[in-house]
Amino acid sequence: PVLDVPPVQVTVDGDAADWGDKGLRMVSLPGPKGKLRPADNLDVSCRIGWTRQGVAVLVDVADNVVHEDPNPEQLWYGDSTEIFFTPEAGTGNYVQTAISPGVDGTHAEVRHRFYDQRKNKEVALSADFAGRRTENGWRVEMVWPWRNLGIKPADGRQFGMQLFVNDDDGKGRNNWFRARWH
């Protein structure tokens, strides 16, 4: 579906205060076939907005066990967010970004990895990220620059985005769960 994403002015620092009540909100993202985990084990909400610089995303995760994967090549196996951006849906021209919040006591900083499937790779990928431990889990905030996709922001300009939040309580892949929005 096409959704109206409102403009926001935010600082990428992991603090939600500058979002106020702004941004397109999604609450309690489900997993496959609408499945949900108990709210204390995984409850995801997010907000999306646009700035002159790019797409702003704030992801709040309630999670009673925070466990990040130590391998930077497979951040999605641990507690993490994956965000996919494309300048046009259905083209196979996209970038996947895996983001680990850096809050599990083992990793002190947010970590990310780009998986670049763009047709034109002249622009080096970049983005601003912040991760923060919260009272009930963790938060990731980012701004994804428009230049990464070679598009100019304008009212009515469409782009594609998918968001996954992965939950790993440290009990192996059979207990791993993915909430999603697309």
Beta strands, then each sheet from edge to edge (+ up, - down):
strand 1: 24-27
strand 2: 43-50
strand 3: 54-62
strand 4: 80-86
strand 5: 95-100
strand 6: 111-116
strand 7: 128-134
strand 8: 137-145
strand 9: 160-167
strand 10: 177-181
sheet 1: 1+ 2- 3+ 8- 7+
sheet 2: 6+ 5- 4+ 9- 10+
end
